Amino acid sequence: MAKIVVVGAGVVALGTALLLAGDGHQVTMLERDPEGPPGDPADAWQRWQRPGLNQFRMAHAFLGGFRAIVDTELPAVGKALEDAGALRLNFIRHVLPAAASGGWQDGDERYEWLTGRRVLVEAVLAAAAEAAPGVDVRRATAVSGLLSGPSALTGVPHVTGVITRAGERIPADLVVDMSGRRSPLPAWLQGIGARPPDEELEDSGFVYYGRHFRSADGSMPVLLGPPPPALGHHFLADPAGG
């Protein structure tokens, strides 16, 4: 059994913790945002705040790889997601005309997505993680740096845990950083003597804006302008909608 620290408690981090705990490891999750979700997903939509996630209430599509892992390794989580209102969607079966897709073929079931508002999906996974043996979810706990120990290779630091902003030192056999795109991991690594990573950044000039609506009778609105599905090929998308 290993002691594992996961930095961050988003959807994928929570799923990772559940899988690791299921393999017998002791997982400590450290999340800087202070609040966990209310027990009722509907309350979570209304009241749960995640200041670190600016897209928290937007609809998310969790593609076939994620859905397959949930179905195979975490079936109780998959059922809880559906019970809470998450949907399953396969564009080949449900959306695209046969003339465009070539029709249903054996194996196309692997393209089935799980979809839902991010707040709903994360609330369900958070409840599962907090109830799971071997997972300790600690909120309002920000990490400020890494602990290091004797190196196995000269010049390559060996990470042995983390230091929280409050000064607590948490040892670990493995540290997994899942704190998102603004992760301070490069600075943490440099702080224990690692070379700075090669990084290129460009301002794309792209901004998105979301609004949320509910139909008067609670029914699902008609899907218009479906997004391009990930079917193992490349595509170009025009953000202007042309």
Backbone as JSON, one array per atom type, in Angstrom:
{
  "sequence": "MAKIVVVGAGVVALGTALLLAGDGHQVTMLERDPEGPPGDPADAWQRWQRPGLNQFRMAHAFLGGFRAIVDTELPAVGKALEDAGALRLNFIRHVLPAAASGGWQDGDERYEWLTGRRVLVEAVLAAAAEAAPGVDVRRATAVSGLLSGPSALTGVPHVTGVITRAGERIPADLVVDMSGRRSPLPAWLQGIGARPPDEELEDSGFVYYGRHFRSADGSMPVLLGPPPPALGHHFLADPAGG",
  "N": [[0.85, -1.2, 0.0], [0.58, 2.17, -0.88], [1.21, 5.57, 0.16], [-0.46, 8.23, -1.09], [-0.58, 11.5, -2.34], [-2.92, 13.61, -3.75], [-3.12, 16.52, -5.48], [-5.56, 18.85, -5.7], [-9.09, 18.59, -6.39], [-10.88, 18.05, -8.5], [-13.07, 16.76, -11.11], [-11.69, 14.64, -12.55], [-9.55, 14.22, -10.81], [-10.89, 13.3, -8.52], [-12.0, 10.92, -9.52], [-9.6, 9.58, -10.06], [-8.58, 9.28, -7.46], [-10.52, 7.54, -6.38], [-10.06, 5.24, -7.94], [-7.39, 4.63, -7.25], [-7.64, 4.19, -4.48], [-9.3, 2.0, -4.62], [-7.5, 0.12, -5.46], [-6.16, -0.35, -3.17], [-4.56, 1.64, -2.05], [-3.65, 4.43, 0.11], [-5.13, 7.46, -0.02], [-4.73, 10.93, 0.0], [-6.46, 13.82, -0.59], [-5.94, 17.13, -1.52], [-7.48, 20.14, -1.56], [-7.8, 23.47, -2.53], [-10.05, 25.19, -2.61], [-12.7, 26.07, -0.37], [-15.26, 24.84, 0.18], [-17.21, 21.84, 0.22], [-19.56, 19.82, -1.71], [-23.16, 20.23, -1.3], [-25.43, 17.65, -0.12], [-27.52, 17.08, -1.91], [-27.69, 17.05, -5.39], [-29.18, 19.01, -6.78], [-29.26, 21.11, -4.94], [-26.54, 21.59, -4.94], [-26.18, 22.75, -7.45], [-27.45, 25.21, -7.04], [-26.13, 26.33, -4.8], [-23.43, 25.59, -4.38], [-20.14, 26.76, -4.47], [-17.22, 27.2, -6.41], [-14.55, 28.83, -6.45], [-12.13, 28.55, -7.81], [-12.73, 27.57, -10.33], [-13.72, 28.7, -13.28], [-15.5, 27.76, -15.15], [-17.45, 26.3, -13.93], [-20.25, 25.9, -13.87], [-20.91, 25.26, -16.41], [-22.03, 23.15, -19.13], [-20.61, 19.94, -19.52], [-18.91, 17.55, -21.53], [-18.05, 14.33, -21.12], [-15.89, 12.22, -22.52], [-15.72, 9.12, -24.5], [-13.6, 7.54, -23.43], [-13.4, 8.26, -20.69], [-16.03, 7.61, -19.9], [-16.02, 4.84, -20.35], [-14.18, 3.92, -18.44], [-15.51, 4.63, -16.09], [-17.81, 2.99, -16.33], [-16.65, 0.44, -16.25], [-14.88, 0.34, -14.02], [-15.99, 1.88, -11.98], [-18.84, 1.41, -11.49], [-20.96, 2.03, -9.7], [-20.69, 4.76, -9.4], [-21.31, 5.59, -11.99], [-24.05, 4.91, -12.09], [-25.02, 6.6, -10.06], [-24.51, 9.07, -11.22], [-26.29, 9.05, -13.41], [-28.7, 8.84, -11.99], [-28.69, 11.33, -10.83], [-29.16, 12.96, -12.94], [-27.4, 13.16, -15.06], [-26.64, 12.56, -18.53], [-26.46, 10.09, -21.15], [-24.88, 9.99, -24.27], [-24.55, 9.22, -27.63], [-23.23, 10.23, -30.52], [-23.29, 9.01, -33.02], [-25.36, 7.16, -32.86], [-27.52, 8.71, -31.88], [-27.64, 11.31, -32.97], [-26.25, 12.03, -35.46], [-27.09, 11.83, -38.92], [-27.46, 8.8, -40.84], [-26.4, 9.07, -43.37], [-24.35, 10.82, -42.99], [-22.73, 9.64, -41.05], [-22.27, 7.06, -41.87], [-23.75, 5.14, -40.77], [-24.68, 2.92, -38.05], [-22.09, 0.95, -36.64], [-20.52, -2.12, -35.6], [-18.86, -1.76, -32.54], [-19.13, 0.97, -32.33], [-20.3, 1.71, -29.99], [-18.37, 2.49, -28.26], [-18.08, 5.19, -28.45], [-19.85, 6.46, -26.81], [-20.84, 9.08, -24.71], [-20.69, 10.54, -21.39], [-22.67, 13.1, -20.14], [-23.17, 16.27, -18.58], [-23.89, 19.03, -16.36], [-20.99, 20.56, -15.03], [-20.94, 21.04, -12.28], [-22.84, 19.24, -11.27], [-21.76, 16.69, -11.99], [-19.3, 16.74, -10.64], [-20.18, 16.97, -8.0], [-21.4, 14.48, -7.55], [-19.21, 12.71, -7.83], [-17.58, 13.71, -5.81], [-19.09, 13.09, -3.52], [-18.94, 10.31, -3.66], [-16.18, 9.88, -3.34], [-15.7, 10.96, -0.8], [-17.04, 9.14, 0.75], [-15.64, 6.84, 0.39], [-13.61, 4.16, 1.53], [-10.24, 4.67, 2.41], [-9.83, 7.1, 1.14], [-9.16, 10.44, 1.79], [-10.52, 13.46, 1.78], [-9.48, 16.67, 1.85], [-10.46, 19.83, 2.22], [-10.08, 23.42, 1.71], [-7.33, 23.5, 1.86], [-4.45, 24.47, 0.79], [-1.62, 23.86, -1.27], [1.79, 24.72, -0.95], [4.32, 23.97, -1.72], [6.86, 21.44, -2.44], [8.09, 18.53, -0.74], [11.35, 17.1, -0.43], [13.71, 14.39, -0.75], [16.58, 12.15, -0.36], [18.23, 11.71, -3.47], [17.84, 9.35, -6.12], [19.11, 9.55, -8.53], [21.79, 11.54, -9.61], [21.39, 14.99, -9.53], [18.68, 14.88, -10.05], [15.87, 15.7, -8.45], [14.15, 14.12, -5.71], [10.88, 13.63, -4.97], [9.12, 13.7, -1.97], [6.78, 14.34, -0.74], [4.44, 16.93, 0.26], [4.18, 20.44, 1.13], [1.93, 22.34, 2.93], [0.12, 25.48, 2.67], [-0.33, 26.32, 5.2], [1.84, 25.36, 6.5], [2.01, 22.67, 7.13], [3.57, 19.53, 6.83], [3.3, 16.96, 4.64], [3.96, 13.7, 4.17], [4.57, 11.51, 1.36], [4.45, 8.66, -0.81], [3.98, 9.04, -3.43], [3.24, 11.9, -5.34], [0.61, 13.43, -6.94], [-0.12, 15.85, -9.18], [-3.0, 17.53, -9.82], [-4.09, 20.01, -10.22], [-4.91, 21.7, -12.2], [-4.91, 23.97, -15.08], [-3.56, 26.27, -14.31], [-1.59, 25.45, -12.62], [0.94, 25.64, -10.1], [3.07, 23.92, -10.3], [5.57, 23.92, -11.89], [7.07, 25.95, -10.55], [7.17, 24.83, -8.0], [8.75, 22.55, -8.48], [11.17, 23.72, -9.31], [11.76, 24.86, -6.89], [12.79, 22.77, -5.37], [15.08, 22.2, -6.64], [14.93, 21.22, -9.27], [15.31, 21.45, -12.86], [14.06, 24.25, -14.72], [10.96, 23.86, -16.5], [10.5, 23.5, -20.08], [8.54, 25.8, -21.68], [5.94, 27.15, -23.61], [3.9, 29.9, -24.24], [1.01, 31.42, -25.55], [-1.22, 34.07, -26.25], [-4.38, 33.37, -27.16], [-6.49, 34.96, -27.81], [-9.11, 34.21, -27.6], [-12.33, 34.13, -26.2], [-14.85, 32.83, -24.12], [-18.36, 32.75, -23.34], [-20.92, 31.98, -21.15], [-24.4, 31.24, -20.68], [-27.26, 30.19, -18.76], [-30.21, 28.27, -19.03], [-33.56, 27.19, -18.29], [-36.14, 25.09, -19.39], [-39.66, 25.9, -19.6], [-41.37, 23.8, -18.91], [-39.67, 21.92, -17.95], [-38.66, 20.1, -19.76], [-36.21, 18.58, -22.0], [-34.4, 20.71, -24.13], [-34.37, 21.02, -27.75], [-31.58, 19.72, -29.48], [-29.39, 21.74, -31.14], [-27.1, 22.48, -33.73], [-24.83, 20.53, -33.26], [-21.81, 19.84, -31.42], [-18.53, 19.07, -32.81], [-17.87, 15.65, -32.73], [-15.41, 13.67, -30.95], [-13.84, 11.41, -32.75], [-11.5, 10.09, -33.16], [-10.17, 11.41, -35.17], [-8.89, 14.39, -36.79], [-10.05, 17.79, -36.58], [-11.2, 21.03, -37.66], [-12.44, 23.83, -36.0], [-14.55, 26.59, -36.21], [-14.6, 29.35, -34.23], [-16.29, 31.46, -34.64], [-18.48, 30.42, -35.73], [-18.79, 29.97, -38.44]],
  "CA": [[0.0, 0.0, 0.0], [1.33, 3.42, -0.96], [0.57, 6.81, 0.57], [-0.49, 9.07, -2.28], [-1.21, 12.8, -2.23], [-3.45, 14.17, -4.99], [-3.34, 17.96, -5.33], [-6.74, 19.19, -6.47], [-10.22, 17.68, -6.2], [-11.83, 18.16, -9.59], [-13.73, 15.52, -11.54], [-10.72, 13.58, -12.87], [-8.8, 13.93, -9.59], [-11.75, 12.47, -7.66], [-12.04, 9.59, -10.11], [-8.28, 8.98, -9.84], [-8.5, 8.87, -6.05], [-11.35, 6.34, -6.2], [-9.39, 4.1, -8.55], [-6.21, 4.3, -6.44], [-8.11, 3.59, -3.23], [-9.81, 0.68, -4.95], [-6.34, -0.77, -5.57], [-5.6, -0.57, -1.85], [-3.68, 2.71, -1.61], [-4.2, 5.46, 0.99], [-5.09, 8.68, -0.84], [-5.1, 12.2, 0.62], [-6.72, 14.85, -1.58], [-5.8, 18.48, -0.98], [-8.21, 21.07, -2.42], [-7.7, 24.82, -1.95], [-11.37, 25.79, -2.41], [-13.08, 25.67, 0.98], [-16.53, 24.14, 0.39], [-17.62, 20.64, -0.49], [-20.92, 19.94, -2.25], [-24.31, 19.76, -0.53], [-25.78, 16.27, -0.43], [-28.46, 17.02, -3.03], [-27.11, 17.71, -6.56], [-29.93, 20.23, -7.12], [-28.73, 22.15, -4.05], [-25.19, 21.93, -5.38], [-26.3, 23.71, -8.56], [-27.86, 26.51, -6.53], [-25.38, 26.91, -3.69], [-22.0, 25.25, -4.27], [-19.24, 27.69, -5.13], [-15.84, 26.74, -6.62], [-13.9, 30.02, -7.01], [-11.01, 28.21, -8.69], [-13.2, 27.01, -11.6], [-14.61, 29.69, -13.88], [-16.48, 27.09, -16.02], [-18.01, 25.3, -13.04], [-21.65, 25.62, -14.15], [-21.12, 24.98, -17.83], [-22.2, 21.75, -19.51], [-19.38, 19.24, -19.88], [-19.04, 16.25, -22.19], [-16.98, 13.41, -20.73], [-15.87, 11.41, -23.72], [-15.86, 7.69, -24.37], [-12.6, 6.94, -22.56], [-13.83, 8.49, -19.31], [-17.24, 6.83, -19.66], [-15.69, 3.42, -20.3], [-13.55, 3.65, -17.15], [-16.58, 4.68, -15.09], [-18.65, 1.8, -16.46], [-15.91, -0.77, -15.93], [-14.21, 0.37, -12.71], [-16.77, 2.6, -10.97], [-20.24, 1.35, -11.95], [-21.86, 2.71, -8.76], [-20.61, 6.19, -9.72], [-22.08, 5.78, -13.22], [-25.47, 4.89, -11.75], [-25.31, 7.81, -9.3], [-24.54, 10.18, -12.17], [-27.56, 8.99, -14.14], [-29.76, 9.15, -11.05], [-28.65, 12.77, -10.56], [-29.58, 13.7, -14.12], [-26.44, 13.12, -16.17], [-27.16, 11.86, -19.7], [-25.56, 9.38, -22.04], [-25.11, 10.45, -25.64], [-23.69, 8.71, -28.68], [-23.6, 11.03, -31.68], [-23.57, 8.16, -34.17], [-26.67, 6.55, -32.66], [-28.61, 9.6, -31.49], [-27.63, 12.65, -33.54], [-25.82, 12.15, -36.85], [-27.82, 11.0, -39.89], [-26.65, 7.7, -41.37], [-25.68, 9.53, -44.55], [-23.14, 11.51, -42.55], [-21.89, 8.8, -40.2], [-22.1, 5.74, -42.43], [-24.62, 4.22, -40.04], [-24.13, 2.27, -36.85], [-21.21, -0.18, -36.88], [-20.04, -2.78, -34.39], [-17.78, -1.02, -31.89], [-19.46, 2.39, -32.19], [-20.73, 1.98, -28.63], [-17.27, 3.1, -27.49], [-18.17, 6.64, -28.57], [-20.88, 6.99, -25.91], [-20.38, 10.07, -23.73], [-21.48, 10.98, -20.23], [-22.76, 14.55, -20.19], [-23.87, 16.91, -17.47], [-23.25, 20.23, -15.83], [-19.8, 20.21, -14.26], [-21.25, 21.06, -10.85], [-23.54, 17.99, -10.95], [-20.84, 15.56, -12.1], [-18.31, 16.81, -9.56], [-20.86, 16.7, -6.73], [-21.58, 13.03, -7.42], [-17.91, 12.09, -7.61], [-17.1, 14.12, -4.49], [-19.79, 12.29, -2.52], [-18.4, 8.95, -3.71], [-14.82, 9.89, -2.79], [-15.74, 11.21, 0.64], [-17.57, 7.95, 1.4], [-14.84, 5.68, 0.04], [-12.49, 3.8, 2.4], [-8.93, 4.93, 1.83], [-9.75, 8.44, 0.55], [-9.35, 11.55, 2.72], [-10.64, 14.72, 1.02], [-9.24, 17.8, 2.74], [-10.71, 21.1, 1.53], [-9.45, 24.61, 2.31], [-5.94, 23.12, 2.12], [-3.65, 24.81, -0.38], [-0.23, 23.4, -1.25], [2.72, 25.79, -1.28], [5.59, 23.47, -2.24], [7.13, 20.01, -2.38], [9.15, 17.99, 0.1], [12.29, 16.28, -1.18], [14.59, 13.52, 0.0], [17.77, 11.71, -1.1], [17.95, 11.42, -4.87], [18.38, 8.12, -6.69], [19.96, 9.96, -9.65], [22.42, 12.83, -9.37], [20.78, 16.12, -10.22], [17.24, 14.68, -10.23], [15.26, 15.72, -7.11], [13.22, 13.05, -5.37], [9.75, 14.2, -4.26], [8.7, 12.82, -0.87], [5.56, 14.83, -0.12], [4.09, 18.33, 0.0], [4.04, 21.39, 2.23], [0.73, 23.15, 2.74], [0.29, 26.9, 2.93], [-0.32, 26.49, 6.66], [3.1, 24.87, 7.02], [1.98, 21.25, 7.42], [4.38, 18.69, 5.95], [2.56, 15.71, 4.43], [4.8, 12.78, 3.4], [3.87, 10.67, 0.39], [5.24, 7.87, -1.74], [3.72, 9.59, -4.76], [2.45, 13.12, -5.39], [-0.03, 13.61, -8.25], [-0.64, 17.21, -9.3], [-4.18, 17.64, -10.69], [-4.65, 21.29, -9.8], [-5.45, 22.47, -13.32], [-4.02, 24.62, -16.06], [-2.75, 27.3, -13.65], [-0.82, 24.77, -11.58], [2.27, 26.18, -9.82], [4.04, 22.82, -10.23], [6.92, 24.27, -12.33], [7.76, 26.68, -9.49], [7.44, 23.88, -6.92], [9.88, 21.71, -8.87], [12.37, 24.54, -9.23], [12.04, 25.11, -5.49], [13.56, 21.67, -4.8], [16.3, 22.02, -7.41], [14.74, 20.71, -10.63], [15.49, 22.47, -13.89], [12.76, 24.8, -15.15], [10.43, 23.19, -17.69], [10.36, 24.26, -21.32], [7.14, 26.18, -21.76], [5.59, 28.19, -24.57], [2.56, 30.42, -24.0], [0.52, 32.41, -26.5], [-2.58, 34.53, -26.03], [-5.17, 32.98, -28.33], [-7.49, 35.97, -28.11], [-10.43, 33.58, -27.61], [-13.08, 34.28, -24.95], [-16.18, 32.23, -24.19], [-19.33, 33.31, -22.41], [-22.02, 31.04, -21.01], [-25.61, 31.55, -19.93], [-27.95, 28.95, -18.44], [-31.65, 28.41, -19.12], [-34.37, 26.02, -17.98], [-37.4, 25.17, -20.11], [-40.79, 26.18, -18.71], [-41.99, 22.56, -18.43], [-38.63, 21.0, -17.49], [-38.24, 19.16, -20.8], [-34.92, 18.83, -22.62], [-34.55, 21.44, -25.39], [-33.86, 20.38, -28.96], [-30.16, 19.93, -29.71], [-29.12, 22.44, -32.39], [-25.69, 22.74, -33.96], [-24.04, 19.66, -32.38], [-20.36, 20.02, -31.5], [-17.87, 17.97, -33.53], [-17.49, 14.59, -31.79], [-14.05, 13.14, -31.06], [-13.94, 10.06, -33.29], [-10.18, 9.62, -33.5], [-9.62, 12.14, -36.3], [-8.68, 15.81, -36.52], [-11.04, 18.67, -37.17], [-11.06, 22.45, -37.41], [-13.68, 24.45, -35.56], [-14.56, 28.05, -36.36], [-15.3, 29.88, -33.07], [-17.3, 32.43, -35.04], [-19.66, 29.66, -36.17], [-18.92, 29.96, -39.89]],
  "C": [[0.87, 1.24, 0.0], [0.51, 4.56, -0.38], [0.69, 7.79, -0.58], [-1.19, 10.38, -1.95], [-1.65, 13.25, -3.61], [-3.76, 15.64, -4.73], [-4.46, 18.38, -6.27], [-7.83, 18.16, -6.26], [-11.3, 17.96, -7.23], [-12.35, 16.79, -10.0], [-12.72, 14.39, -11.75], [-9.89, 13.22, -11.65], [-9.61, 13.03, -8.66], [-11.84, 11.05, -8.21], [-10.72, 8.86, -9.91], [-8.15, 8.47, -8.41], [-9.32, 7.62, -5.79], [-10.68, 5.1, -6.78], [-8.18, 3.66, -7.73], [-6.62, 3.64, -5.13], [-8.65, 2.19, -3.47], [-8.7, -0.35, -5.13], [-5.61, -0.94, -4.24], [-4.68, 0.52, -1.33], [-4.41, 3.68, -0.69], [-4.03, 6.8, 0.3], [-5.55, 9.87, -0.01], [-5.26, 13.23, -0.48], [-6.68, 16.22, -0.91], [-6.4, 19.48, -1.96], [-8.21, 22.45, -1.78], [-9.06, 25.47, -1.74], [-11.99, 25.24, -1.12], [-14.28, 24.75, 1.09], [-16.64, 22.86, -0.42], [-19.06, 20.78, -0.92], [-21.98, 19.61, -1.22], [-24.67, 18.34, -0.96], [-26.67, 16.12, -1.64], [-27.85, 17.74, -4.24], [-27.86, 18.97, -6.98], [-29.49, 21.38, -6.23], [-27.33, 22.57, -4.46], [-25.23, 22.94, -6.51], [-26.59, 25.11, -8.04], [-26.82, 27.14, -5.61], [-23.88, 26.65, -3.71], [-21.16, 26.2, -5.1], [-17.84, 27.06, -5.22], [-15.08, 27.89, -7.25], [-12.76, 29.7, -7.96], [-11.41, 27.71, -10.06], [-14.18, 27.97, -12.25], [-15.64, 29.05, -14.8], [-17.31, 26.09, -15.23], [-19.44, 24.93, -13.39], [-21.94, 25.37, -15.63], [-21.32, 23.49, -18.07], [-20.86, 21.17, -19.94], [-19.72, 17.92, -20.56], [-17.82, 15.41, -21.82], [-16.97, 12.28, -21.75], [-15.78, 9.91, -23.41], [-14.84, 7.03, -23.46], [-12.96, 7.07, -21.1], [-15.04, 7.61, -18.99], [-16.95, 5.34, -19.54], [-15.05, 3.05, -18.97], [-14.59, 3.66, -16.04], [-17.42, 3.4, -15.14], [-17.94, 0.55, -15.97], [-15.43, -0.79, -14.48], [-15.07, 0.99, -11.6], [-18.25, 2.58, -11.34], [-21.22, 2.05, -11.01], [-21.85, 4.22, -9.01], [-21.41, 6.48, -10.99], [-23.57, 5.81, -12.95], [-25.87, 6.15, -11.0], [-25.37, 9.03, -10.2], [-25.86, 10.19, -12.94], [-28.74, 9.32, -13.23], [-29.83, 10.66, -10.77], [-29.01, 13.61, -11.77], [-28.57, 13.77, -15.24], [-27.01, 12.26, -17.29], [-26.06, 11.1, -20.41], [-25.91, 9.77, -23.47], [-24.08, 9.82, -26.56], [-24.1, 9.4, -29.97], [-23.94, 10.14, -32.89], [-24.97, 7.56, -34.06], [-27.78, 7.59, -32.57], [-28.7, 10.9, -32.29], [-27.35, 12.64, -35.04], [-26.68, 11.29, -37.77], [-26.88, 9.94, -40.46], [-25.84, 8.12, -42.59], [-24.38, 10.23, -44.18], [-22.19, 10.6, -41.81], [-21.53, 7.47, -40.83], [-22.95, 4.7, -41.74], [-23.9, 3.54, -38.9], [-23.3, 1.04, -37.24], [-20.85, -0.84, -35.54], [-18.84, -2.02, -33.83], [-18.09, 0.45, -31.68], [-19.97, 2.72, -30.79], [-19.63, 2.63, -27.81], [-17.29, 4.61, -27.55], [-19.25, 7.25, -27.67], [-20.26, 7.9, -24.87], [-21.25, 10.01, -22.47], [-21.49, 12.5, -20.25], [-23.53, 15.07, -18.99], [-23.2, 18.21, -17.11], [-22.08, 19.81, -14.94], [-20.12, 20.13, -12.77], [-21.94, 19.76, -10.44], [-22.57, 16.81, -10.94], [-19.84, 15.57, -10.95], [-18.95, 16.53, -8.2], [-21.03, 15.21, -6.49], [-20.26, 12.34, -7.11], [-17.35, 12.46, -6.24], [-17.77, 13.32, -3.39], [-19.25, 10.86, -2.48], [-17.02, 8.89, -3.07], [-14.84, 10.07, -1.28], [-16.29, 10.01, 1.42], [-16.68, 6.73, 1.22], [-13.77, 5.4, 1.1], [-11.17, 4.08, 1.69], [-8.77, 6.28, 1.17], [-10.05, 9.48, 1.62], [-9.35, 12.84, 1.92], [-10.53, 15.88, 2.0], [-9.39, 19.1, 1.95], [-10.12, 22.26, 2.33], [-8.0, 24.31, 2.68], [-5.14, 23.35, 0.84], [-2.23, 24.32, -0.19], [0.67, 24.55, -1.67], [4.04, 25.28, -1.84], [5.71, 21.97, -2.03], [8.19, 19.71, -1.33], [10.07, 17.15, -0.76], [13.18, 15.49, -0.24], [15.78, 13.12, -0.83], [17.41, 11.28, -2.52], [18.56, 10.09, -5.28], [19.32, 8.42, -7.85], [20.5, 11.35, -9.38], [21.74, 13.92, -10.21], [19.29, 15.99, -10.46], [16.59, 14.64, -8.85], [14.26, 14.59, -6.93], [12.11, 13.64, -4.5], [9.26, 13.21, -3.21], [7.44, 13.32, -0.18], [5.32, 16.29, -0.48], [4.09, 19.13, 1.3], [2.8, 22.22, 1.97], [1.03, 24.61, 3.07], [0.31, 27.19, 4.43], [0.95, 25.95, 7.31], [3.12, 23.39, 7.37], [2.79, 20.48, 6.37], [3.7, 17.31, 5.84], [3.43, 14.78, 3.58], [3.96, 11.93, 2.45], [4.87, 9.86, -0.41], [5.11, 8.39, -3.16], [2.87, 10.84, -4.61], [1.92, 13.28, -6.82], [-0.62, 15.01, -8.29], [-1.78, 17.23, -10.31], [-4.9, 18.94, -10.38], [-5.04, 22.19, -10.97], [-4.41, 23.22, -14.11], [-3.16, 25.71, -15.44], [-1.91, 26.7, -12.52], [0.53, 25.45, -11.37], [3.35, 25.1, -9.77], [5.43, 23.19, -10.76], [7.72, 25.01, -11.25], [8.08, 25.76, -8.31], [8.66, 23.02, -7.24], [11.19, 22.49, -8.82], [12.77, 24.8, -7.78], [12.82, 24.0, -4.81], [14.75, 21.3, -5.69], [16.15, 21.42, -8.79], [14.95, 21.83, -11.64], [14.12, 23.0, -14.3], [12.26, 24.08, -16.4], [10.46, 24.1, -18.9], [8.88, 24.54, -21.53], [6.96, 27.3, -22.77], [4.15, 28.6, -24.34], [2.23, 31.47, -25.05], [-0.89, 32.79, -26.12], [-3.38, 34.24, -27.28], [-6.17, 34.04, -28.74], [-8.91, 35.44, -28.09], [-11.08, 33.7, -26.24], [-14.42, 33.57, -25.13], [-17.07, 32.78, -23.08], [-20.51, 32.36, -22.35], [-23.2, 31.63, -20.25], [-26.4, 30.26, -19.78], [-29.46, 29.21, -18.42], [-32.32, 27.1, -18.72], [-35.7, 26.17, -18.72], [-38.56, 25.3, -19.13], [-41.38, 24.9, -18.13], [-40.96, 21.52, -17.97], [-38.13, 20.03, -18.53], [-36.88, 19.55, -21.37], [-35.11, 19.59, -23.92], [-33.95, 20.66, -26.56], [-32.4, 20.72, -29.13], [-29.97, 20.55, -31.09], [-27.62, 22.66, -32.51], [-24.79, 21.87, -33.1], [-22.55, 19.94, -32.52], [-19.73, 18.87, -32.25], [-17.43, 16.89, -32.54], [-16.06, 14.13, -32.02], [-14.14, 11.68, -31.49], [-12.57, 9.56, -33.75], [-9.57, 10.3, -34.71], [-9.42, 13.6, -35.89], [-9.8, 16.63, -37.16], [-10.68, 20.1, -36.85], [-12.41, 23.02, -37.04], [-13.54, 25.96, -35.66], [-15.29, 28.63, -35.17], [-16.35, 30.91, -33.42], [-18.56, 31.73, -35.58], [-19.83, 29.6, -37.66], [-18.66, 28.59, -40.48]]
}
